Amino acid sequence: MTSYEERISYRERDRERDEDARLKSAVSRRRSPFREERSTRKRSRSRSFSPPRRRPSPNIGWPYSEWRPPRPLEESANVPFAESAAKKKEENPLLMRTGGAYIPPARLRMMQEHKNSEAYQRLSWEALKKSINGLVNKVNVSNISKIVKELFQENVIRGRGLMGRSIVTAQAASPTFTHVYAVLVAIVNTKFPQIGELIIKRVIVNFKKGYRRNDKNLCMASANFLAHLVNQQVVHELIALEILTLLLENPTDDSVEVAIGFLKECGLKLSQVAPKGMHGVYDSLRGILNNSKLDVRVQYMIEVMFAIRKDGFKEHPIIIEQLDLVEEDDQITHFVTIEEQCDPEDSLNVFKFDPDYQANEDKYKQIRDDVLGGGGSDSDEGSSGGEVDSDDEEDEAASDQEEGTMKIQDETQMNTLALRRTVYLTIMSSLSFEECAHKMLQMSIKPGQEYDTASMIIECCSQERSYRKFFGLLGQRFCQLNQDYVEQYVKLFQEHYTTCHRLETNKLRNVAKFFAYLCYTDALPWTCLSIIHLNEEETTSSSRIFIKILFQEFAEYMGLAKLNERLRDPFLAPVTLLPRDNPRNSRFAVNFFTSIGLGGLTDDLREHLKLTSKMTVSRTHESESSDSSSSKSSDESESSSSTSSAEEERKRSRNKKKEKRKHKTKKESPKKKSKHGKKKSSRNSER
């Protein structure tokens, strides 16, 4: 019999043997050996006790003689330990893992000391991505104002690509919240227009992809997003008409369904902004319903669409009351078309090392304080993802408050260009001047933008082939509604008159007729004509054409009698159209108005010229008489002052003249007698 200790040693040896066999089988099967740990324990417990065997001699071939203890880790590795450690150091988890990695606190403090390092910037990029994705996914109708404030706490300029991707993917995943994401884009667009334009381009690119690939879901989601952006005036309504035209050009079941869904969302807005275009869309739908061979379901959808139009889109408002958060004055509308090749700028979605990282972060803090009214300095932790020390943030906030907020001035005139573009598109898309004036008043033009609006109306008028009364009525309406427009139009009249030599003949005619109508309706005061000096020196050929068209329009509107009465009004005394200061200028004015067929205006001026000519003749006679009297008085004074010697000299000269005459007569008398004698002798000889 064996002792108890020998039994225990044999039992341990059996366990080691079983464990070794299990490890070998696990390695051969590439499975984890720890999965079968419980099963082996149960087996060992349930195994019946076997009597211990005698310990074999080392010379006998016993299977346990081949067993060796496991080798240490350093010997079993193929690569030396130092080389493997160096490779692990080279493999940075921040650069290898996209989802981030755990960083020990000591290493994190060292990284925070070097904020311009690539590792720190990558950490802040990952934190920015997580925060933007989380905020966009949490937005809804009730908390959108809070979410927007939290979004502006982040550096959305650096992460504009991330923000655009998050909004587009979130909208595609949940189309029922499209109106909420559209309001979010509209609010961000008021402060950062480049982000709004980037999102619009990406949505258009997705729509094109869905249309080319026949992906109905992607196409419908993108179209609905664009429809709500049109309702928010983030993108111009022209793109909506282009989408409807594209979808209904070659109608299919899917394209008509997408078009009807798009029309439900923005149909009310388009009917207000572009009713003529909507009539064309409904006519094409009516033709599709009557002529095409579509599915019954699609035909029923078209009929429902006409019923919705008849009800006035009651169930599909433009903007619900809870989401009417953006004022029309602050909104910036982007003009983008489908035919343009939009660059989605996908490179903005990827991390890039920024050598001026800290300077750009400081600039964004100043912009954030301006946007949020200085309230963004208390929550700087969100911008860096909680990885920057609070002490540094407090110091930076204190320094920002001491330096004061920086005012950013837009020197690129983007707002002016956007205003001129919207005014032009509004004028071109309006059927009547009342509709155009109503749309432009809804634009809520800011104070100081009246000059740009008035000049854009005149430019649109000058571009027409012939003058349209539409523009005169539109300018009259604005002058009657706001006195500021009167001042701006007077200023523009002076500018156009002084620079009329730069205009073509057609533009010159349209502009002159426009201002003639405003003066005829008393929308502009007639004192604005005081800049015109009708004389040969101060007028050019272009300015004379301008004056000619202006007064011919006056005569056509008012008639010669009323126009003459108006020009005789003492209120227009400073107007120098009929100059009386110089007869030369008066004759020039008379000849000018007579040549253009308005000689009846110069009757008073002609009488004035006659009176002035008589006055000048009388003045010349008076001057001559005064000259003669003055000469006589001078002669008398000279004669009275002459001496007696002068009189004697005159007598002597007279006596000498008499003596000379006597000598001449004596010499002539004998010559005459000799002539008569010769004649008589000649006669006698002839006989």
VOGU-3710 file (C-alpha; in Angstrom, 3 decimals, decimal comma):
1> mtsyeerisy> 0,000/0,000/0,000  1,140/3,475/-0,845  1,208/6,239/1,633  -1,087/9,251/1,618  1,621/11,629/0,422  2,377/9,476/-2,589  -1,288/9,490/-3,515  -1,372/13,327/-3,435  1,720/13,569/-5,620  0,251/11,161/-8,158
11> rerdrerded> -2,997/13,132/-8,209  -1,150/16,418/-8,880  0,828/14,735/-11,612  -2,403/13,568/-13,267  -3,815/17,108/-13,141  -0,690/18,568/-14,753  -0,879/15,929/-17,457  -4,544/16,737/-18,206  -3,818/20,467/-18,267  -0,909/19,990/-20,650
21> arlksavsrr> -3,068/17,925/-23,005  -5,838/20,530/-22,874  -3,385/23,335/-23,745  -2,056/21,378/-26,716  -5,542/20,680/-28,049  -6,519/24,345/-27,633  -3,474/25,520/-29,543  -4,182/23,067/-32,339  -7,818/24,253/-32,561  -6,931/27,959/-31,971
31> rspfreerst> -9,370/28,243/-29,146  -9,061/29,824/-25,756  -8,186/27,208/-23,109  -10,199/29,050/-20,472  -13,578/28,175/-21,987  -13,284/24,518/-20,942  -12,015/25,242/-17,463  -15,320/24,620/-15,749  -16,023/21,394/-17,638  -12,600/19,958/-16,734
41> rkrsrsrsfs> -13,128/20,822/-13,099  -16,433/18,981/-13,056  -14,872/15,966/-14,683  -12,036/15,859/-12,189  -14,505/16,025/-9,325  -16,740/13,300/-10,690  -13,843/11,030/-11,615  -13,645/7,886/-9,459  -10,578/7,499/-7,302  -8,000/5,129/-8,776
51> pprrrpspni> -5,296/3,587/-6,688  -1,870/5,183/-7,138  0,678/3,419/-9,161  4,232/2,810/-8,356  6,734/5,418/-9,467  8,534/4,061/-12,515  12,234/3,945/-12,864  13,908/6,434/-15,188  15,123/3,634/-17,486  11,587/2,432/-18,330
61> gwpysewrpp> 9,810/4,217/-21,255  7,150/6,013/-19,300  5,029/8,699/-21,031  5,546/11,163/-18,157  9,257/11,156/-18,788  8,686/13,404/-21,864  6,981/16,178/-19,842  8,928/19,362/-19,266  7,991/22,478/-17,283  6,703/25,426/-19,434
71> rpleesanvp> 9,338/27,774/-20,742  9,473/31,413/-19,647  7,893/34,126/-21,873  11,217/35,569/-23,057  12,458/32,253/-24,378  9,199/31,280/-26,093  8,954/34,538/-28,086  10,412/34,590/-31,581  11,441/38,280/-31,267  13,607/39,510/-28,450
81> faesaakkke> 11,861/41,387/-25,673  13,649/44,705/-26,316  12,660/44,750/-29,981  8,988/44,018/-29,220  8,929/46,842/-26,648  10,364/49,272/-29,180  7,669/48,286/-31,706  4,960/48,877/-29,119  6,353/52,315/-28,436  6,305/53,142/-32,139
91> enpllmrtgg> 2,668/52,046/-32,510  0,821/55,046/-31,054  -2,789/54,100/-30,227  -3,891/57,676/-31,009  -2,693/57,303/-34,572  -3,863/53,685/-35,039  -7,362/53,803/-33,522  -10,054/56,077/-34,904  -12,277/55,874/-31,860  -9,670/57,222/-29,458
101> ayipparlrm> -7,679/55,493/-26,772  -7,130/55,553/-23,048  -4,296/57,864/-22,002  -2,793/57,760/-18,525  -3,185/60,995/-16,536  0,552/61,677/-16,400  0,900/61,401/-20,143  -2,210/63,577/-20,616  -0,647/66,363/-18,537  2,504/66,224/-20,647
111> mqehknseay> 0,436/66,474/-23,821  -1,498/69,454/-22,488  1,733/71,343/-22,055  2,392/71,012/-25,832  -0,909/72,082/-27,407  0,539/72,376/-30,889  1,531/68,710/-30,977  -0,201/66,351/-33,367  -1,336/64,001/-30,610  -3,090/66,781/-28,694
121> qrlswealkk> -4,776/68,082/-31,848  -5,981/64,592/-32,686  -7,448/64,229/-29,203  -9,265/67,556/-29,512  -10,490/66,539/-32,995  -11,976/63,309/-31,642  -13,608/65,196/-28,787  -15,023/67,762/-31,228  -16,439/64,982/-33,408  -18,146/63,286/-30,472
131> singlvnkvn> -19,645/66,502/-29,122  -20,999/67,657/-32,502  -22,503/64,238/-33,276  -24,089/64,077/-29,838  -25,605/67,561/-30,052  -26,978/67,055/-33,563  -28,569/63,737/-32,583  -30,205/65,313/-29,503  -31,856/68,256/-31,280  -35,664/68,512/-31,378
141> vsniskivke> -38,362/71,181/-31,366  -38,220/71,897/-27,642  -34,454/72,103/-27,042  -33,188/73,556/-30,331  -32,256/76,927/-28,781  -30,111/75,250/-26,111  -28,511/72,916/-28,643  -27,570/75,856/-30,871  -25,847/77,626/-27,966  -23,935/74,477/-27,104
151> lfqenvirgr> -22,965/74,012/-30,754  -21,539/77,515/-30,910  -19,425/76,690/-27,867  -17,578/74,220/-30,097  -15,215/75,320/-32,839  -17,694/74,831/-35,676  -15,377/76,601/-38,137  -12,746/73,915/-37,688  -15,357/71,164/-37,548  -17,678/72,467/-40,282
161> glmgrsivta> -17,120/69,288/-42,277  -18,043/67,160/-39,266  -21,106/69,279/-38,603  -22,281/69,061/-42,206  -21,817/65,307/-42,286  -23,648/64,847/-38,972  -26,639/66,933/-40,041  -26,947/65,275/-43,460  -26,659/61,724/-42,076  -29,046/62,467/-39,189
171> qaasptfthv> -31,640/63,882/-41,603  -31,333/60,892/-43,913  -31,741/58,530/-40,941  -34,823/60,343/-39,545  -36,716/62,205/-42,303  -39,565/63,079/-39,907  -37,256/65,609/-38,192  -36,233/67,286/-41,451  -37,906/70,573/-40,507  -35,919/70,642/-37,240
181> yavlvaivnt> -32,590/70,117/-39,008  -33,552/72,779/-41,563  -34,112/75,307/-38,769  -30,777/74,314/-37,241  -29,047/74,955/-40,571  -30,874/78,280/-40,939  -29,711/79,473/-37,503  -26,116/78,444/-38,166  -26,289/80,058/-41,620  -27,052/83,475/-40,119
191> kfpqigelii> -23,747/83,462/-38,239  -21,578/81,249/-40,465  -22,810/81,359/-44,103  -19,962/79,132/-45,318  -21,335/76,247/-43,213  -24,815/76,695/-44,669  -23,440/76,729/-48,204  -21,389/73,576/-47,514  -24,477/71,706/-46,244  -26,502/72,816/-49,279
201> krvivnfkkg> -23,825/71,546/-51,648  -23,652/68,176/-49,896  -27,424/67,771/-49,994  -27,443/68,580/-53,714  -24,673/66,047/-54,315  -26,698/63,392/-52,453  -29,755/64,230/-54,533  -27,784/63,820/-57,750  -26,377/60,496/-56,542  -29,816/59,193/-55,688
211> yrrndknlcm> -31,250/60,353/-59,011  -28,477/58,695/-61,058  -28,522/55,454/-59,062  -32,338/55,272/-58,948  -32,124/55,312/-55,150  -35,598/56,450/-54,232  -35,015/56,787/-50,478  -31,860/58,904/-50,808  -33,431/61,054/-53,499  -36,585/61,667/-51,484
221> asanflahlv> -34,693/62,473/-48,267  -32,437/64,971/-50,041  -35,367/66,564/-51,892  -37,342/67,038/-48,655  -34,313/68,589/-46,977  -33,914/71,055/-49,856  -37,641/71,850/-49,707  -37,411/72,849/-46,036  -34,260/74,853/-46,728  -36,244/76,745/-49,391
231> nqqvvhelia> -38,948/77,415/-46,785  -36,293/78,796/-44,432  -34,864/80,974/-47,275  -31,453/79,373/-46,865  -31,397/78,448/-50,558  -33,113/80,272/-53,406  -36,441/79,001/-54,728  -35,044/78,625/-58,239  -33,469/75,295/-57,288  -36,908/73,998/-56,272
241> leiltlllen> -38,293/74,753/-59,723  -35,249/73,086/-61,298  -35,792/69,916/-59,230  -39,479/69,760/-60,160  -38,647/70,261/-63,825  -36,015/67,521/-63,690  -38,321/65,028/-61,980  -41,307/65,673/-64,266  -39,365/65,832/-67,526  -39,348/62,045/-67,993
251> ptddsvevai> -42,075/60,931/-65,565  -41,916/57,539/-63,891  -43,679/56,207/-60,818  -40,762/56,976/-58,517  -39,918/60,389/-59,990  -43,530/61,577/-59,771  -43,776/60,312/-56,198  -40,610/62,195/-55,216  -41,877/65,329/-56,975  -45,215/65,220/-55,156
261> gflkecglkl> -43,516/64,722/-51,789  -41,238/67,652/-52,573  -44,181/69,792/-53,680  -46,103/69,115/-50,484  -43,276/70,500/-48,359  -42,509/73,696/-50,269  -45,579/74,190/-52,481  -47,038/76,995/-50,361  -43,756/78,917/-50,360  -43,346/78,529/-54,122
271> sqvapkgmhg> -46,926/79,631/-54,779  -46,183/82,867/-52,891  -42,753/83,512/-54,381  -43,065/82,158/-57,941  -46,747/81,616/-58,839  -46,069/81,583/-62,568  -43,598/78,721/-62,213  -46,054/76,796/-60,054  -48,727/77,106/-62,737  -46,341/75,416/-65,159
281> vydslrgiln> -45,642/72,612/-62,663  -49,353/71,958/-62,114  -49,969/71,976/-65,861  -47,285/69,326/-66,336  -48,823/67,233/-63,536  -52,211/67,534/-65,171  -50,764/66,408/-68,493  -49,027/63,444/-66,822  -52,278/62,454/-65,158  -54,204/62,538/-68,426
291> nskldvrvqy> -51,703/61,122/-70,900  -49,173/58,881/-69,143  -49,535/55,249/-68,133  -48,624/55,460/-64,476  -49,588/53,236/-61,610  -53,003/53,817/-60,066  -51,352/54,656/-56,751  -49,295/57,446/-58,340  -52,349/58,804/-60,148  -54,179/58,941/-56,849
301> mievmfairk> -51,230/60,833/-55,324  -51,478/63,453/-58,092  -55,191/63,891/-57,414  -54,479/64,280/-53,693  -51,893/66,925/-54,560  -54,480/68,954/-56,447  -56,827/68,639/-53,475  -54,097/69,925/-51,145  -53,521/72,857/-53,469  -57,235/73,602/-53,482
311> dgfkehpiii> -57,288/73,648/-49,658  -54,386/76,098/-49,593  -51,805/73,735/-48,033  -53,480/73,899/-44,632  -51,777/70,746/-43,401  -48,396/71,744/-44,830  -47,427/75,200/-43,512  -44,179/76,873/-44,500  -42,783/77,077/-40,948  -44,497/75,985/-37,760
321> eqldlveedd> -44,757/78,528/-34,951  -42,357/76,719/-32,599  -39,588/76,791/-35,218  -40,032/80,366/-36,465  -36,752/81,406/-34,851  -34,902/83,233/-37,634  -35,753/86,777/-38,667  -35,838/87,547/-42,366  -33,403/90,427/-41,902  -30,715/88,108/-40,576
331> qithfvtiee> -31,193/85,325/-43,116  -28,694/84,889/-45,949  -29,977/83,185/-49,102  -27,567/81,147/-51,247  -28,104/80,976/-54,997  -27,129/77,474/-56,130  -28,368/75,520/-59,133  -28,414/71,814/-59,921  -26,406/72,254/-63,088  -23,431/73,588/-61,136
341> qcdpedslnv> -20,755/71,125/-60,107  -20,820/71,346/-56,325  -17,725/70,389/-54,386  -18,763/68,614/-51,145  -15,277/69,206/-49,664  -15,005/65,760/-48,111  -11,468/66,536/-47,003  -12,959/68,601/-44,163  -14,195/65,374/-42,535  -10,635/64,116/-41,932
351> fkfdpdyqan> -8,176/65,285/-39,304  -5,403/67,549/-40,496  -2,519/68,911/-38,507  -2,775/72,672/-37,942  0,524/74,460/-37,240  -1,397/77,574/-36,047  -3,802/75,640/-33,867  -3,638/77,845/-30,778  -3,976/81,106/-32,765  -7,024/79,780/-34,607
361> edkykqirdd> -8,603/78,672/-31,353  -8,120/82,156/-29,884  -9,706/83,728/-32,951  -12,717/81,474/-32,673  -13,124/82,390/-28,995  -13,434/86,029/-29,997  -15,971/85,148/-32,714  -17,921/83,016/-30,250  -18,073/85,861/-27,744  -19,439/88,161/-30,442
371> vlggggsdsd> -22,039/85,609/-31,530  -23,193/84,659/-28,053  -22,861/88,134/-26,581  -19,832/87,397/-24,400  -21,497/84,436/-22,691  -19,323/81,770/-24,259  -16,262/82,221/-22,055  -17,802/80,391/-19,085  -18,124/77,069/-20,875  -14,810/76,577/-22,617
381> egssggevds> -14,619/73,004/-21,381  -16,911/71,759/-24,142  -14,709/73,069/-26,935  -11,761/70,926/-25,912  -13,754/67,911/-24,786  -12,873/68,324/-21,102  -9,180/67,814/-21,760  -7,928/71,331/-21,024  -7,345/72,440/-17,470  -9,942/74,741/-15,954
391> ddeedeaasd> -7,252/77,080/-14,628  -5,996/77,822/-18,134  -9,545/78,465/-19,311  -10,248/80,922/-16,510  -7,026/82,796/-17,259  -7,853/83,000/-20,950  -11,409/84,147/-20,220  -10,114/86,851/-17,871  -7,624/88,060/-20,479  -10,399/88,166/-23,106
401> qeegtmkiqd> -12,577/90,272/-20,815  -9,706/92,658/-20,104  -8,884/93,115/-23,788  -12,539/93,542/-24,764  -14,488/92,081/-27,622  -13,254/92,548/-31,168  -15,649/93,893/-33,778  -15,453/92,053/-37,070  -16,208/94,113/-40,155  -17,103/92,426/-43,413
411> etqmntlalr> -14,973/94,116/-46,068  -15,905/91,600/-48,766  -19,409/93,152/-49,201  -20,995/89,731/-49,202  -24,201/91,113/-47,660  -24,455/93,791/-50,349  -23,964/91,245/-53,130  -26,520/88,927/-51,584  -29,021/91,798/-51,288  -28,519/92,859/-54,904
421> rtvyltimss> -28,902/89,246/-56,047  -32,150/88,748/-54,125  -33,560/92,083/-55,360  -32,740/91,164/-58,957  -34,275/87,705/-58,679  -37,355/89,108/-56,957  -37,884/91,683/-59,714  -37,378/89,146/-62,492  -39,754/86,618/-60,935  -42,620/89,071/-60,292
431> lsfeecahkm> -45,561/89,589/-62,619  -46,748/92,975/-61,331  -45,165/95,850/-59,470  -47,484/95,304/-56,497  -46,317/91,716/-56,118  -42,687/92,786/-56,425  -43,083/95,578/-53,855  -44,785/93,181/-51,455  -41,966/90,642/-51,764  -39,277/93,262/-51,314
441> lqmsikpgqe> -41,005/94,668/-48,244  -41,072/91,167/-46,788  -37,309/91,048/-47,189  -37,092/93,600/-44,334  -34,322/95,687/-45,830  -32,040/97,050/-43,130  -31,460/100,790/-42,660  -28,623/101,920/-44,897  -29,458/99,453/-47,689  -31,966/101,753/-49,419
451> ydtasmiiec> -29,300/103,035/-51,812  -28,400/99,516/-52,999  -32,056/98,619/-53,456  -32,852/101,778/-55,446  -29,748/101,456/-57,625  -30,606/97,805/-58,352  -34,098/98,821/-59,542  -32,566/101,407/-61,902  -30,031/98,869/-63,210  -32,786/96,339/-63,911
461> csqersyrkf> -34,710/99,059/-65,747  -31,688/100,021/-67,842  -31,076/96,407/-68,887  -34,457/96,113/-70,594  -34,717/96,431/-74,369  -37,423/99,055/-74,028  -38,753/100,989/-71,068  -41,349/99,212/-68,927  -43,743/101,185/-66,768  -43,345/98,400/-64,205
471> fgllgqrfcq> -40,131/99,953/-62,894  -41,563/103,468/-62,669  -44,522/102,219/-60,648  -42,194/100,211/-58,408  -39,954/103,221/-57,732  -43,010/105,398/-57,080  -44,353/102,885/-54,540  -41,083/102,826/-52,586  -40,806/106,641/-52,612  -44,342/106,969/-51,273
481> lnqdyveqyv> -43,771/104,377/-48,550  -40,424/105,606/-47,236  -38,932/109,090/-47,420  -35,418/107,658/-47,363  -35,908/106,317/-50,882  -36,722/109,848/-52,114  -33,322/111,082/-50,944  -31,569/108,107/-52,492  -33,325/108,559/-55,853  -32,423/112,277/-55,899
491> klfqehyttc> -28,832/111,295/-55,275  -28,991/108,651/-58,022  -30,512/111,190/-60,459  -27,539/113,483/-59,933  -25,088/110,598/-60,361  -26,716/109,314/-63,549  -26,907/112,807/-65,077  -23,242/113,540/-64,402  -22,148/110,122/-65,712  -24,657/109,754/-68,565
501> hrletnklrn> -21,796/109,809/-71,096  -20,862/106,317/-69,853  -24,280/104,855/-70,691  -25,348/103,355/-73,956  -28,195/104,961/-75,899  -30,738/102,336/-74,861  -29,769/102,517/-71,187  -29,785/106,317/-71,334  -33,320/106,335/-72,744  -34,663/103,908/-70,124
511> vakffaylcy> -33,084/105,775/-67,210  -34,387/109,157/-68,454  -37,909/107,786/-68,841  -37,727/106,237/-65,363  -36,845/109,554/-63,696  -39,376/111,432/-65,867  -42,154/109,211/-64,520  -41,024/109,712/-60,919  -41,006/113,512/-61,361  -44,391/113,467/-63,149
521> tdalpwtcls> -46,015/111,578/-60,247  -44,310/113,929/-57,748  -42,527/110,942/-56,215  -39,363/113,028/-56,694  -39,262/116,818/-56,145  -38,715/118,893/-59,277  -35,902/120,695/-57,509  -33,692/117,742/-58,409  -33,583/119,282/-61,927  -31,491/122,148/-60,551
531> iihlneeett> -28,371/120,175/-61,446  -29,166/120,744/-65,155  -27,511/123,910/-66,593  -28,737/124,291/-70,153  -25,896/126,052/-71,946  -23,274/125,176/-74,476  -20,359/125,008/-72,048  -21,862/122,742/-69,340  -23,675/120,190/-71,518  -22,463/117,339/-73,667
541> sssrifikil> -24,124/115,380/-76,434  -25,161/112,636/-73,985  -26,561/115,082/-71,450  -28,531/116,899/-74,185  -30,041/113,554/-75,253  -30,918/112,875/-71,601  -32,647/116,284/-71,266  -34,440/115,788/-74,593  -35,934/112,410/-73,569  -36,768/113,756/-70,106
551> fqefaeymgl> -38,792/116,747/-71,366  -40,436/114,837/-74,176  -41,754/112,418/-71,556  -42,945/115,368/-69,453  -44,799/116,774/-72,439  -46,341/113,378/-73,212  -47,537/112,865/-69,632  -48,627/116,435/-68,808  -49,046/118,352/-72,056  -47,340/121,602/-73,015
561> aklnerlrdp> -49,752/123,855/-71,128  -49,394/122,131/-67,749  -45,659/121,673/-68,249  -45,303/125,378/-68,974  -47,276/126,229/-65,842  -45,104/123,918/-63,792  -41,897/125,485/-65,094  -43,272/128,964/-64,293  -43,888/127,935/-60,699  -41,921/130,246/-58,348
571> flapvtllpr> -41,029/127,182/-56,304  -38,784/126,119/-59,209  -36,846/129,396/-59,249  -33,483/127,669/-58,638  -34,030/125,437/-61,684  -31,953/126,869/-64,537  -33,566/125,093/-67,472  -34,535/128,414/-69,145  -31,541/130,618/-68,355  -31,960/134,413/-68,420
581> dnprnsrfav> -28,606/135,463/-67,097  -26,947/135,671/-70,488  -28,574/136,268/-73,920  -26,250/133,715/-75,435  -27,442/130,983/-73,043  -31,031/132,075/-73,571  -30,699/131,751/-77,350  -29,124/128,291/-76,866  -32,062/127,166/-74,712  -34,601/128,550/-77,214
591> nfftsiglgg> -32,918/126,779/-80,106  -32,637/123,528/-78,122  -36,307/123,321/-77,119  -37,406/124,397/-80,607  -35,310/121,636/-82,201  -36,875/118,920/-80,002  -40,420/120,109/-80,763  -41,069/121,935/-77,491  -40,759/125,517/-78,692  -43,953/126,440/-76,846
601> ltddlrehlk> -42,009/126,345/-73,587  -39,791/129,223/-74,721  -42,396/131,962/-75,372  -41,510/133,852/-72,214  -37,855/133,413/-72,959  -38,311/134,867/-76,453  -40,074/137,941/-75,048  -37,318/138,285/-72,531  -34,774/138,225/-75,366  -36,699/140,960/-77,244
611> ltskmtvsrt> -36,836/143,146/-74,177  -33,193/142,606/-73,483  -32,328/143,461/-77,138  -34,319/146,737/-76,916  -32,700/147,558/-73,649  -29,289/146,947/-75,123  -30,067/149,245/-78,168  -31,294/152,051/-75,948  -28,279/151,620/-73,762  -25,984/151,904/-76,803
621> hesessdsss> -27,730/155,128/-77,979  -27,473/156,611/-74,561  -23,823/155,728/-74,399  -23,195/157,290/-77,859  -25,040/160,528/-76,964  -23,151/160,745/-73,748  -19,929/160,280/-75,723  -20,835/163,101/-78,210  -21,812/165,512/-75,453  -18,634/164,796/-73,681
631> skssdesess> -16,652/165,489/-76,916  -18,467/168,825/-77,470  -17,809/169,981/-73,958  -14,183/169,087/-74,381  -13,995/171,121/-77,666  -15,536/174,130/-76,008  -13,112/173,975/-73,181  -10,253/173,694/-75,651  -11,500/176,675/-77,758  -11,942/178,836/-74,695
641> sstssaeeer> -8,489/177,968/-73,596  -6,903/178,669/-77,039  -4,839/181,859/-77,505  -5,116/184,643/-80,040  -2,034/183,416/-81,802  -3,887/180,313/-82,824  -6,673/182,429/-84,384  -4,130/184,462/-86,329  -2,522/181,331/-87,678  -5,926/180,125/-88,873
651> krsrnkkkek> -6,488/183,466/-90,684  -3,114/183,263/-92,328  -3,778/179,736/-93,483  -7,121/180,831/-94,936  -5,531/183,765/-96,771  -2,891/181,499/-98,256  -5,592/179,101/-99,516  -7,457/182,018/-101,205  -4,317/183,244/-102,936  -3,594/179,775/-104,290
661> rkhktkkesp> -7,110/179,530/-105,727  -6,711/182,900/-107,523  -3,420/181,826/-109,152  -5,027/178,634/-110,405  -7,914/180,474/-112,056  -5,552/182,933/-113,834  -3,469/180,113/-115,317  -6,502/178,209/-116,576  -8,155/181,214/-118,442  -5,454/181,761/-121,302
671> kkkskhgkkk> -5,322/178,062/-121,973  -9,054/177,986/-122,629  -8,789/180,940/-125,069  -6,000/179,241/-127,051  -8,052/176,112/-127,326  -11,045/178,010/-128,773  -8,776/179,816/-131,394  -7,320/176,603/-132,642  -10,768/175,146/-133,124  -11,918/178,139/-135,232
681> ssrnser> -8,822/178,028/-137,525  -9,307/174,332/-138,131  -12,915/174,929/-139,179  -11,968/177,724/-141,640  -9,348/175,542/-143,300  -11,881/172,780/-143,820  -14,210/175,154/-145,524
//
